[in-house]
Every structure is written in structure tokens, then in C-alpha cells.
Amino acid sequence: MGIAVVIVFFAGVILLGLCRGFPGRSRRENVFYILSIGVSLTVLLIKSIA
């Protein structure tokens, strides 16, 4: 259940934050945004499993 909540939350963040602002931000900002989301999602999923 916890993993599902994490995935739904991150899906919302990606849809509302990344997709809407993607064309308006620089490439460097978009790369940082994607890396930050990827790292935090990985850490939260590992924490949820353990």
C-alpha cells in the first residue's frame, strides 16, 4: 500500500510539475529536475520495501 501511495504521489508531481513547465525551463533545469525526482523516488521506494 505504501509503495502505491509513493508512486501515485510521484506521478502527480511529474505530471503537474515536469510536463507543464518543461518547455519553459532551460535544459539544465530540466535535467536537474529529472535527476532529483529519480533519486528521491528510488530512495523512497527502497525505504518502503525495507
PDBQT receptor file of N, H, CA, C and O in Angstrom, charges set to zero:
ATOM      1  N   MET A   1       0.823  -1.198   0.000  1.00  0.00    +0.000 N 
ATOM      2  CA  MET A   1       0.000   0.000   0.000  1.00  0.00    +0.000 C 
ATOM      3  C   MET A   1       0.863   1.258   0.000  1.00  0.00    +0.000 C 
ATOM      4  O   MET A   1       0.574   2.218  -0.713  1.00  0.00    +0.000 OA
ATOM      5  N   GLY A   2       1.924   1.245   0.804  1.00  0.00    +0.000 N 
ATOM      6  H   GLY A   2       2.159   0.464   1.384  1.00  0.00    +0.000 HD
ATOM      7  CA  GLY A   2       2.797   2.404   0.891  1.00  0.00    +0.000 C 
ATOM      8  C   GLY A   2       3.482   2.697  -0.427  1.00  0.00    +0.000 C 
ATOM      9  O   GLY A   2       3.665   3.857  -0.796  1.00  0.00    +0.000 OA
ATOM     10  N   ILE A   3       3.863   1.637  -1.143  1.00  0.00    +0.000 N 
ATOM     11  H   ILE A   3       3.714   0.695  -0.844  1.00  0.00    +0.000 HD
ATOM     12  CA  ILE A   3       4.536   1.814  -2.429  1.00  0.00    +0.000 C 
ATOM     13  C   ILE A   3       3.582   2.440  -3.440  1.00  0.00    +0.000 C 
ATOM     14  O   ILE A   3       3.985   3.287  -4.237  1.00  0.00    +0.000 OA
ATOM     15  N   ALA A   4       2.336   2.030  -3.408  1.00  0.00    +0.000 N 
ATOM     16  H   ALA A   4       2.008   1.342  -2.761  1.00  0.00    +0.000 HD
ATOM     17  CA  ALA A   4       1.342   2.590  -4.325  1.00  0.00    +0.000 C 
ATOM     18  C   ALA A   4       1.143   4.084  -4.076  1.00  0.00    +0.000 C 
ATOM     19  O   ALA A   4       1.008   4.863  -5.020  1.00  0.00    +0.000 OA
ATOM     20  N   VAL A   5       1.125   4.474  -2.820  1.00  0.00    +0.000 N 
ATOM     21  H   VAL A   5       1.235   3.842  -2.053  1.00  0.00    +0.000 HD
ATOM     22  CA  VAL A   5       0.967   5.895  -2.478  1.00  0.00    +0.000 C 
ATOM     23  C   VAL A   5       2.161   6.693  -2.987  1.00  0.00    +0.000 C 
ATOM     24  O   VAL A   5       1.993   7.783  -3.534  1.00  0.00    +0.000 OA
ATOM     25  N   VAL A   6       3.361   6.158  -2.811  1.00  0.00    +0.000 N 
ATOM     26  H   VAL A   6       3.498   5.273  -2.367  1.00  0.00    +0.000 HD
ATOM     27  CA  VAL A   6       4.574   6.837  -3.276  1.00  0.00    +0.000 C 
ATOM     28  C   VAL A   6       4.537   7.008  -4.795  1.00  0.00    +0.000 C 
ATOM     29  O   VAL A   6       4.847   8.082  -5.310  1.00  0.00    +0.000 OA
ATOM     30  N   ILE A   7       4.160   5.957  -5.503  1.00  0.00    +0.000 N 
ATOM     31  H   ILE A   7       3.907   5.085  -5.086  1.00  0.00    +0.000 HD
ATOM     32  CA  ILE A   7       4.126   6.013  -6.969  1.00  0.00    +0.000 C 
ATOM     33  C   ILE A   7       3.064   6.999  -7.462  1.00  0.00    +0.000 C 
ATOM     34  O   ILE A   7       3.310   7.755  -8.401  1.00  0.00    +0.000 OA
ATOM     35  N   VAL A   8       1.898   6.993  -6.840  1.00  0.00    +0.000 N 
ATOM     36  H   VAL A   8       1.698   6.378  -6.077  1.00  0.00    +0.000 HD
ATOM     37  CA  VAL A   8       0.838   7.933  -7.230  1.00  0.00    +0.000 C 
ATOM     38  C   VAL A   8       1.271   9.367  -6.954  1.00  0.00    +0.000 C 
ATOM     39  O   VAL A   8       1.041  10.252  -7.778  1.00  0.00    +0.000 OA
ATOM     40  N   PHE A   9       1.896   9.606  -5.803  1.00  0.00    +0.000 N 
ATOM     41  H   PHE A   9       2.083   8.887  -5.133  1.00  0.00    +0.000 HD
ATOM     42  CA  PHE A   9       2.377  10.944  -5.476  1.00  0.00    +0.000 C 
ATOM     43  C   PHE A   9       3.398  11.424  -6.501  1.00  0.00    +0.000 C 
ATOM     44  O   PHE A   9       3.303  12.551  -6.986  1.00  0.00    +0.000 OA
ATOM     45  N   PHE A  10       4.356  10.594  -6.830  1.00  0.00    +0.000 N 
ATOM     46  H   PHE A  10       4.433   9.678  -6.436  1.00  0.00    +0.000 HD
ATOM     47  CA  PHE A  10       5.380  10.994  -7.788  1.00  0.00    +0.000 C 
ATOM     48  C   PHE A  10       4.797  11.148  -9.192  1.00  0.00    +0.000 C 
ATOM     49  O   PHE A  10       5.251  12.005  -9.950  1.00  0.00    +0.000 OA
ATOM     50  N   ALA A  11       3.824  10.353  -9.545  1.00  0.00    +0.000 N 
ATOM     51  H   ALA A  11       3.456   9.657  -8.928  1.00  0.00    +0.000 HD
ATOM     52  CA  ALA A  11       3.176  10.521 -10.845  1.00  0.00    +0.000 C 
ATOM     53  C   ALA A  11       2.507  11.899 -10.921  1.00  0.00    +0.000 C 
ATOM     54  O   ALA A  11       2.575  12.572 -11.950  1.00  0.00    +0.000 OA
ATOM     55  N   GLY A  12       1.871  12.307  -9.839  1.00  0.00    +0.000 N 
ATOM     56  H   GLY A  12       1.817  11.761  -9.003  1.00  0.00    +0.000 HD
ATOM     57  CA  GLY A  12       1.265  13.634  -9.797  1.00  0.00    +0.000 C 
ATOM     58  C   GLY A  12       2.291  14.743  -9.905  1.00  0.00    +0.000 C 
ATOM     59  O   GLY A  12       2.084  15.726 -10.616  1.00  0.00    +0.000 OA
ATOM     60  N   VAL A  13       3.405  14.581  -9.194  1.00  0.00    +0.000 N 
ATOM     61  H   VAL A  13       3.573  13.782  -8.617  1.00  0.00    +0.000 HD
ATOM     62  CA  VAL A  13       4.467  15.582  -9.257  1.00  0.00    +0.000 C 
ATOM     63  C   VAL A  13       5.025  15.680 -10.673  1.00  0.00    +0.000 C 
ATOM     64  O   VAL A  13       5.260  16.777 -11.180  1.00  0.00    +0.000 OA
ATOM     65  N   ILE A  14       5.233  14.540 -11.302  1.00  0.00    +0.000 N 
ATOM     66  H   ILE A  14       5.043  13.649 -10.890  1.00  0.00    +0.000 HD
ATOM     67  CA  ILE A  14       5.771  14.539 -12.656  1.00  0.00    +0.000 C 
ATOM     68  C   ILE A  14       4.789  15.165 -13.630  1.00  0.00    +0.000 C 
ATOM     69  O   ILE A  14       5.178  15.988 -14.459  1.00  0.00    +0.000 OA
ATOM     70  N   LEU A  15       3.531  14.787 -13.540  1.00  0.00    +0.000 N 
ATOM     71  H   LEU A  15       3.216  14.118 -12.867  1.00  0.00    +0.000 HD
ATOM     72  CA  LEU A  15       2.533  15.329 -14.467  1.00  0.00    +0.000 C 
ATOM     73  C   LEU A  15       2.307  16.820 -14.278  1.00  0.00    +0.000 C 
ATOM     74  O   LEU A  15       2.230  17.570 -15.251  1.00  0.00    +0.000 OA
ATOM     75  N   LEU A  16       2.198  17.251 -13.025  1.00  0.00    +0.000 N 
ATOM     76  H   LEU A  16       2.260  16.642 -12.234  1.00  0.00    +0.000 HD
ATOM     77  CA  LEU A  16       1.897  18.660 -12.776  1.00  0.00    +0.000 C 
ATOM     78  C   LEU A  16       3.130  19.556 -12.826  1.00  0.00    +0.000 C 
ATOM     79  O   LEU A  16       3.047  20.701 -13.270  1.00  0.00    +0.000 OA
ATOM     80  N   GLY A  17       4.251  19.052 -12.381  1.00  0.00    +0.000 N 
ATOM     81  H   GLY A  17       4.318  18.122 -12.020  1.00  0.00    +0.000 HD
ATOM     82  CA  GLY A  17       5.435  19.889 -12.304  1.00  0.00    +0.000 C 
ATOM     83  C   GLY A  17       6.314  19.820 -13.525  1.00  0.00    +0.000 C 
ATOM     84  O   GLY A  17       6.705  20.853 -14.069  1.00  0.00    +0.000 OA
ATOM     85  N   LEU A  18       6.626  18.638 -13.959  1.00  0.00    +0.000 N 
ATOM     86  H   LEU A  18       6.309  17.799 -13.517  1.00  0.00    +0.000 HD
ATOM     87  CA  LEU A  18       7.592  18.484 -15.046  1.00  0.00    +0.000 C 
ATOM     88  C   LEU A  18       6.964  18.763 -16.398  1.00  0.00    +0.000 C 
ATOM     89  O   LEU A  18       7.507  19.539 -17.184  1.00  0.00    +0.000 OA
ATOM     90  N   CYS A  19       5.849  18.152 -16.675  1.00  0.00    +0.000 N 
ATOM     91  H   CYS A  19       5.408  17.521 -16.036  1.00  0.00    +0.000 HD
ATOM     92  CA  CYS A  19       5.251  18.255 -18.010  1.00  0.00    +0.000 C 
ATOM     93  C   CYS A  19       4.772  19.670 -18.334  1.00  0.00    +0.000 C 
ATOM     94  O   CYS A  19       4.923  20.138 -19.463  1.00  0.00    +0.000 OA
ATOM     95  N   ARG A  20       4.201  20.339 -17.354  1.00  0.00    +0.000 N 
ATOM     96  H   ARG A  20       4.078  19.959 -16.437  1.00  0.00    +0.000 HD
ATOM     97  CA  ARG A  20       3.683  21.690 -17.616  1.00  0.00    +0.000 C 
ATOM     98  C   ARG A  20       4.801  22.705 -17.829  1.00  0.00    +0.000 C 
ATOM     99  O   ARG A  20       4.696  23.581 -18.687  1.00  0.00    +0.000 OA
ATOM    100  N   GLY A  21       5.872  22.585 -17.045  1.00  0.00    +0.000 N 
ATOM    101  H   GLY A  21       5.958  21.873 -16.348  1.00  0.00    +0.000 HD
ATOM    102  CA  GLY A  21       6.926  23.585 -17.128  1.00  0.00    +0.000 C 
ATOM    103  C   GLY A  21       8.095  23.190 -18.005  1.00  0.00    +0.000 C 
ATOM    104  O   GLY A  21       9.050  23.956 -18.133  1.00  0.00    +0.000 OA
ATOM    105  N   PHE A  22       8.047  22.024 -18.610  1.00  0.00    +0.000 N 
ATOM    106  H   PHE A  22       7.271  21.402 -18.506  1.00  0.00    +0.000 HD
ATOM    107  CA  PHE A  22       9.185  21.510 -19.371  1.00  0.00    +0.000 C 
ATOM    108  C   PHE A  22       9.643  22.458 -20.480  1.00  0.00    +0.000 C 
ATOM    109  O   PHE A  22      10.839  22.736 -20.571  1.00  0.00    +0.000 OA
ATOM    110  N   PRO A  23       8.749  22.961 -21.320  1.00  0.00    +0.000 N 
ATOM    111  CA  PRO A  23       9.220  23.831 -22.404  1.00  0.00    +0.000 C 
ATOM    112  C   PRO A  23       9.703  25.200 -21.920  1.00  0.00    +0.000 C 
ATOM    113  O   PRO A  23      10.490  25.855 -22.604  1.00  0.00    +0.000 OA
ATOM    114  N   GLY A  24       9.247  25.631 -20.765  1.00  0.00    +0.000 N 
ATOM    115  H   GLY A  24       8.607  25.099 -20.209  1.00  0.00    +0.000 HD
ATOM    116  CA  GLY A  24       9.585  26.960 -20.288  1.00  0.00    +0.000 C 
ATOM    117  C   GLY A  24      10.899  27.045 -19.542  1.00  0.00    +0.000 C 
ATOM    118  O   GLY A  24      11.418  28.142 -19.329  1.00  0.00    +0.000 OA
ATOM    119  N   ARG A  25      11.452  25.903 -19.138  1.00  0.00    +0.000 N 
ATOM    120  H   ARG A  25      11.031  25.013 -19.311  1.00  0.00    +0.000 HD
ATOM    121  CA  ARG A  25      12.704  25.894 -18.384  1.00  0.00    +0.000 C 
ATOM    122  C   ARG A  25      13.867  25.533 -19.291  1.00  0.00    +0.000 C 
ATOM    123  O   ARG A  25      13.692  24.967 -20.370  1.00  0.00    +0.000 OA
ATOM    124  N   SER A  26      15.055  25.876 -18.824  1.00  0.00    +0.000 N 
ATOM    125  H   SER A  26      15.198  26.336 -17.947  1.00  0.00    +0.000 HD
ATOM    126  CA  SER A  26      16.250  25.545 -19.597  1.00  0.00    +0.000 C 
ATOM    127  C   SER A  26      16.530  24.047 -19.509  1.00  0.00    +0.000 C 
ATOM    128  O   SER A  26      15.983  23.350 -18.654  1.00  0.00    +0.000 OA
ATOM    129  N   ARG A  27      17.381  23.570 -20.397  1.00  0.00    +0.000 N 
ATOM    130  H   ARG A  27      17.825  24.136 -21.091  1.00  0.00    +0.000 HD
ATOM    131  CA  ARG A  27      17.745  22.151 -20.422  1.00  0.00    +0.000 C 
ATOM    132  C   ARG A  27      18.398  21.741 -19.109  1.00  0.00    +0.000 C 
ATOM    133  O   ARG A  27      18.140  20.651 -18.598  1.00  0.00    +0.000 OA
ATOM    134  N   ARG A  28      19.237  22.605 -18.566  1.00  0.00    +0.000 N 
ATOM    135  H   ARG A  28      19.447  23.491 -18.981  1.00  0.00    +0.000 HD
ATOM    136  CA  ARG A  28      19.930  22.301 -17.314  1.00  0.00    +0.000 C 
ATOM    137  C   ARG A  28      18.946  22.142 -16.160  1.00  0.00    +0.000 C 
ATOM    138  O   ARG A  28      19.093  21.237 -15.339  1.00  0.00    +0.000 OA
ATOM    139  N   GLU A  29      17.952  23.009 -16.093  1.00  0.00    +0.000 N 
ATOM    140  H   GLU A  29      17.832  23.745 -16.760  1.00  0.00    +0.000 HD
ATOM    141  CA  GLU A  29      16.932  22.911 -15.044  1.00  0.00    +0.000 C 
ATOM    142  C   GLU A  29      16.121  21.625 -15.188  1.00  0.00    +0.000 C 
ATOM    143  O   GLU A  29      15.823  20.962 -14.194  1.00  0.00    +0.000 OA
ATOM    144  N   ASN A  30      15.765  21.276 -16.420  1.00  0.00    +0.000 N 
ATOM    145  H   ASN A  30      16.007  21.815 -17.227  1.00  0.00    +0.000 HD
ATOM    146  CA  ASN A  30      15.003  20.052 -16.644  1.00  0.00    +0.000 C 
ATOM    147  C   ASN A  30      15.800  18.811 -16.258  1.00  0.00    +0.000 C 
ATOM    148  O   ASN A  30      15.245  17.881 -15.672  1.00  0.00    +0.000 OA
ATOM    149  N   VAL A  31      17.089  18.782 -16.576  1.00  0.00    +0.000 N 
ATOM    150  H   VAL A  31      17.541  19.537 -17.051  1.00  0.00    +0.000 HD
ATOM    151  CA  VAL A  31      17.928  17.645 -16.201  1.00  0.00    +0.000 C 
ATOM    152  C   VAL A  31      18.014  17.541 -14.689  1.00  0.00    +0.000 C 
ATOM    153  O   VAL A  31      17.903  16.447 -14.138  1.00  0.00    +0.000 OA
ATOM    154  N   PHE A  32      18.210  18.668 -14.010  1.00  0.00    +0.000 N 
ATOM    155  H   PHE A  32      18.300  19.557 -14.459  1.00  0.00    +0.000 HD
ATOM    156  CA  PHE A  32      18.265  18.653 -12.548  1.00  0.00    +0.000 C 
ATOM    157  C   PHE A  32      16.944  18.166 -11.961  1.00  0.00    +0.000 C 
ATOM    158  O   PHE A  32      16.939  17.374 -11.019  1.00  0.00    +0.000 OA
ATOM    159  N   TYR A  33      15.841  18.628 -12.503  1.00  0.00    +0.000 N 
ATOM    160  H   TYR A  33      15.845  19.272 -13.268  1.00  0.00    +0.000 HD
ATOM    161  CA  TYR A  33      14.518  18.240 -12.035  1.00  0.00    +0.000 C 
ATOM    162  C   TYR A  33      14.325  16.725 -12.180  1.00  0.00    +0.000 C 
ATOM    163  O   TYR A  33      13.855  16.067 -11.251  1.00  0.00    +0.000 OA
ATOM    164  N   ILE A  34      14.683  16.182 -13.328  1.00  0.00    +0.000 N 
ATOM    165  H   ILE A  34      15.065  16.717 -14.082  1.00  0.00    +0.000 HD
ATOM    166  CA  ILE A  34      14.522  14.751 -13.583  1.00  0.00    +0.000 C 
ATOM    167  C   ILE A  34      15.427  13.936 -12.673  1.00  0.00    +0.000 C 
ATOM    168  O   ILE A  34      14.998  12.922 -12.122  1.00  0.00    +0.000 OA
ATOM    169  N   LEU A  35      16.677  14.365 -12.506  1.00  0.00    +0.000 N 
ATOM    170  H   LEU A  35      17.026  15.189 -12.952  1.00  0.00    +0.000 HD
ATOM    171  CA  LEU A  35      17.591  13.647 -11.615  1.00  0.00    +0.000 C 
ATOM    172  C   LEU A  35      17.114  13.684 -10.169  1.00  0.00    +0.000 C 
ATOM    173  O   LEU A  35      17.194  12.678  -9.465  1.00  0.00    +0.000 OA
ATOM    174  N   SER A  36      16.624  14.821  -9.724  1.00  0.00    +0.000 N 
ATOM    175  H   SER A  36      16.559  15.639 -10.296  1.00  0.00    +0.000 HD
ATOM    176  CA  SER A  36      16.119  14.940  -8.354  1.00  0.00    +0.000 C 
ATOM    177  C   SER A  36      14.929  14.022  -8.120  1.00  0.00    +0.000 C 
ATOM    178  O   SER A  36      14.852  13.354  -7.089  1.00  0.00    +0.000 OA
ATOM    179  N   ILE A  37      14.017  13.985  -9.057  1.00  0.00    +0.000 N 
ATOM    180  H   ILE A  37      14.079  14.527  -9.894  1.00  0.00    +0.000 HD
ATOM    181  CA  ILE A  37      12.855  13.109  -8.934  1.00  0.00    +0.000 C 
ATOM    182  C   ILE A  37      13.288  11.654  -8.956  1.00  0.00    +0.000 C 
ATOM    183  O   ILE A  37      12.791  10.849  -8.169  1.00  0.00    +0.000 OA
ATOM    184  N   GLY A  38      14.205  11.308  -9.845  1.00  0.00    +0.000 N 
ATOM    185  H   GLY A  38      14.609  11.962 -10.484  1.00  0.00    +0.000 HD
ATOM    186  CA  GLY A  38      14.674   9.929  -9.938  1.00  0.00    +0.000 C 
ATOM    187  C   GLY A  38      15.349   9.446  -8.663  1.00  0.00    +0.000 C 
ATOM    188  O   GLY A  38      15.079   8.340  -8.194  1.00  0.00    +0.000 OA
ATOM    189  N   VAL A  39      16.223  10.269  -8.103  1.00  0.00    +0.000 N 
ATOM    190  H   VAL A  39      16.442  11.168  -8.483  1.00  0.00    +0.000 HD
ATOM    191  CA  VAL A  39      16.928   9.895  -6.877  1.00  0.00    +0.000 C 
ATOM    192  C   VAL A  39      15.957   9.787  -5.710  1.00  0.00    +0.000 C 
ATOM    193  O   VAL A  39      16.001   8.813  -4.959  1.00  0.00    +0.000 OA
ATOM    194  N   SER A  40      15.091  10.762  -5.549  1.00  0.00    +0.000 N 
ATOM    195  H   SER A  40      15.055  11.553  -6.159  1.00  0.00    +0.000 HD
ATOM    196  CA  SER A  40      14.169  10.722  -4.417  1.00  0.00    +0.000 C 
ATOM    197  C   SER A  40      13.161   9.580  -4.544  1.00  0.00    +0.000 C 
ATOM    198  O   SER A  40      12.796   8.969  -3.539  1.00  0.00    +0.000 OA
ATOM    199  N   LEU A  41      12.712   9.287  -5.751  1.00  0.00    +0.000 N 
ATOM    200  H   LEU A  41      13.009   9.783  -6.567  1.00  0.00    +0.000 HD
ATOM    201  CA  LEU A  41      11.803   8.159  -5.936  1.00  0.00    +0.000 C 
ATOM    202  C   LEU A  41      12.496   6.839  -5.605  1.00  0.00    +0.000 C 
ATOM    203  O   LEU A  41      11.905   5.972  -4.960  1.00  0.00    +0.000 OA
ATOM    204  N   THR A  42      13.733   6.686  -6.039  1.00  0.00    +0.000 N 
ATOM    205  H   THR A  42      14.212   7.390  -6.563  1.00  0.00    +0.000 HD
ATOM    206  CA  THR A  42      14.486   5.474  -5.746  1.00  0.00    +0.000 C 
ATOM    207  C   THR A  42      14.668   5.290  -4.244  1.00  0.00    +0.000 C 
ATOM    208  O   THR A  42      14.460   4.195  -3.722  1.00  0.00    +0.000 OA
ATOM    209  N   VAL A  43      15.053   6.353  -3.552  1.00  0.00    +0.000 N 
ATOM    210  H   VAL A  43      15.222   7.242  -3.976  1.00  0.00    +0.000 HD
ATOM    211  CA  VAL A  43      15.269   6.273  -2.111  1.00  0.00    +0.000 C 
ATOM    212  C   VAL A  43      13.965   5.933  -1.389  1.00  0.00    +0.000 C 
ATOM    213  O   VAL A  43      13.957   5.087  -0.494  1.00  0.00    +0.000 OA
ATOM    214  N   LEU A  44      12.875   6.577  -1.767  1.00  0.00    +0.000 N 
ATOM    215  H   LEU A  44      12.881   7.263  -2.494  1.00  0.00    +0.000 HD
ATOM    216  CA  LEU A  44      11.598   6.301  -1.112  1.00  0.00    +0.000 C 
ATOM    217  C   LEU A  44      11.108   4.878  -1.374  1.00  0.00    +0.000 C 
ATOM    218  O   LEU A  44      10.546   4.244  -0.480  1.00  0.00    +0.000 OA
ATOM    219  N   LEU A  45      11.315   4.373  -2.585  1.00  0.00    +0.000 N 
ATOM    220  H   LEU A  45      11.772   4.888  -3.311  1.00  0.00    +0.000 HD
ATOM    221  CA  LEU A  45      10.893   3.002  -2.872  1.00  0.00    +0.000 C 
ATOM    222  C   LEU A  45      11.726   2.001  -2.078  1.00  0.00    +0.000 C 
ATOM    223  O   LEU A  45      11.188   1.030  -1.547  1.00  0.00    +0.000 OA
ATOM    224  N   ILE A  46      13.023   2.228  -1.995  1.00  0.00    +0.000 N 
ATOM    225  H   ILE A  46      13.461   3.016  -2.427  1.00  0.00    +0.000 HD
ATOM    226  CA  ILE A  46      13.873   1.332  -1.209  1.00  0.00    +0.000 C 
ATOM    227  C   ILE A  46      13.474   1.389   0.265  1.00  0.00    +0.000 C 
ATOM    228  O   ILE A  46      13.425   0.359   0.936  1.00  0.00    +0.000 OA
ATOM    229  N   LYS A  47      13.192   2.586   0.764  1.00  0.00    +0.000 N 
ATOM    230  H   LYS A  47      13.232   3.423   0.218  1.00  0.00    +0.000 HD
ATOM    231  CA  LYS A  47      12.770   2.736   2.165  1.00  0.00    +0.000 C 
ATOM    232  C   LYS A  47      11.416   2.059   2.400  1.00  0.00    +0.000 C 
ATOM    233  O   LYS A  47      11.192   1.483   3.465  1.00  0.00    +0.000 OA
ATOM    234  N   SER A  48      10.524   2.122   1.431  1.00  0.00    +0.000 N 
ATOM    235  H   SER A  48      10.705   2.590   0.566  1.00  0.00    +0.000 HD
ATOM    236  CA  SER A  48       9.205   1.489   1.576  1.00  0.00    +0.000 C 
ATOM    237  C   SER A  48       9.312  -0.037   1.578  1.00  0.00    +0.000 C 
ATOM    238  O   SER A  48       8.559  -0.718   2.273  1.00  0.00    +0.000 OA
ATOM    239  N   ILE A  49      10.242  -0.558   0.804  1.00  0.00    +0.000 N 
ATOM    240  H   ILE A  49      10.854  -0.004   0.239  1.00  0.00    +0.000 HD
ATOM    241  CA  ILE A  49      10.399  -2.018   0.723  1.00  0.00    +0.000 C 
ATOM    242  C   ILE A  49      11.064  -2.548   1.991  1.00  0.00    +0.000 C 
ATOM    243  O   ILE A  49      10.670  -3.595   2.505  1.00  0.00    +0.000 OA
ATOM    244  N   ALA A  50      12.062  -1.839   2.495  1.00  0.00    +0.000 N 
ATOM    245  H   ALA A  50      12.382  -0.989   2.077  1.00  0.00    +0.000 HD
ATOM    246  CA  ALA A  50      12.822  -2.307   3.662  1.00  0.00    +0.000 C 
ATOM    247  C   ALA A  50      12.077  -2.121   4.952  1.00  0.00    +0.000 C 
ATOM    248  O   ALA A  50      12.589  -2.467   6.016  1.00  0.00    +0.000 OA
TER     249      ALA A  50
